[in-house]
Amino acid sequence: MPYRFLEDIATADVAFEATAESRTGLFAESAAALLGTMVADQSTVVRKRELAVELEENAFDLLLFAFLQELVFLKDARRLLLHADEVQIVETDGVFRLRATVRGEEIDRERHPLLVDVKAVTLHRFRAGCEGDTWRAVVVLDV
């Protein structure tokens, strides 16, 4: 499993650990964990709409934080549940730039088995980076 929920990190929130073989894969797996926190069956979220997300940060971990926060914002502002289908990350002079294509649809309570409402990504125990040959992130979500 590319992500797993962590029971021993936060009692009132949801925590997960995502792993991948690449940094772009880590972003996709983290987005899948976020979606899996909100929806019991991710396959019910049909890729009807496509959006481009562009972000930049001075640190890799903060770029992941900003990306997940953007997905939460799009859920709240546009009522969209989204899959991160294509992710590109470029580092130039210490600045990390992300271009991602996210696809999904508006929340439909009859078709989407909702679990919890994620309010925010927190910095509590947040980390993201490469450990050996595995990219790993630990994320706590405020629900």
Residue pairs with C-beta under 8 A, 6 or more apart in sequence:
2 18
2 19
2 20
2 25
2 29
2 32
3 16
3 17
3 18
3 19
3 29
3 30
3 32
3 33
3 36
4 16
4 17
5 14
5 15
5 16
5 33
5 37
6 15
6 16
6 17
6 138
7 15
9 15
9 125
9 138
9 140
10 124
10 125
10 140
12 143
13 122
13 124
13 140
13 141
13 142
13 143
14 37
14 116
14 118
14 140
14 141
14 143
15 125
15 138
15 139
15 140
15 141
16 30
16 33
16 37
16 138
16 139
16 141
17 136
17 137
17 138
17 139
18 26
18 29
18 30
18 32
18 33
18 136
18 137
18 139
19 26
19 29
19 134
19 135
19 136
19 137
20 26
20 28
20 29
20 134
20 135
21 133
21 134
21 135
22 135
23 60
23 89
23 130
23 135
24 87
24 88
24 89
25 87
25 135
26 64
26 128
26 135
26 136
26 137
27 64
27 67
27 84
27 87
27 89
27 98
27 100
28 84
28 85
28 87
30 64
30 67
30 68
30 128
30 137
30 139
31 67
31 68
31 71
31 82
31 83
31 84
31 102
32 42
32 83
32 84
33 139
34 68
34 71
34 72
34 118
34 121
34 139
34 141
35 42
35 45
35 71
35 81
35 82
35 83
36 42
37 115
37 116
37 118
37 141
37 143
38 75
38 81
38 114
38 115
38 116
38 117
38 118
39 45
39 81
39 112
39 113
39 114
39 115
40 113
40 114
40 115
41 112
41 113
42 83
44 111
44 112
44 113
45 81
45 82
45 83
45 104
45 105
45 112
46 104
46 105
47 83
47 85
47 103
47 104
47 105
48 103
48 104
48 105
49 80
49 103
49 104
49 105
49 106
50 101
50 102
50 103
51 74
51 80
51 82
51 101
51 102
51 103
52 99
52 100
52 101
52 102
53 67
53 70
53 98
53 99
53 100
53 101
53 102
54 97
54 98
54 99
54 100
55 63
55 66
55 67
55 70
55 97
55 98
56 63
56 95
56 96
56 97
56 98
57 63
57 65
57 66
57 95
57 96
58 94
58 95
58 96
59 96
60 89
60 91
60 96
60 128
60 129
61 126
61 127
61 128
61 129
61 137
63 89
63 96
63 98
64 128
64 137
64 139
65 121
65 123
65 126
65 128
66 98
67 84
67 98
67 100
68 121
68 139
69 120
69 121
71 82
71 84
71 102
72 118
72 119
72 120
72 121
74 80
74 82
74 102
75 81
75 82
75 107
75 118
78 106
79 106
79 107
80 104
80 105
80 106
80 107
81 104
81 105
81 106
81 107
81 112
82 102
82 103
82 104
83 102
83 103
83 104
84 100
84 102
85 101
85 102
85 103
86 100
86 101
87 98
87 99
87 100
88 98
88 99
88 100
89 96
89 97
89 98
90 96
90 97
90 99
91 97
107 114
116 143
117 143
118 141
118 142
118 143
119 141
119 142
119 143
120 141
120 142
121 139
121 140
121 141
121 142
122 140
122 141
122 142
124 140
125 138
125 140
126 137
126 138
126 139
126 140
127 136
127 137
127 138
128 135
128 136
128 137
128 138
128 139
129 135
129 136
129 137
130 136
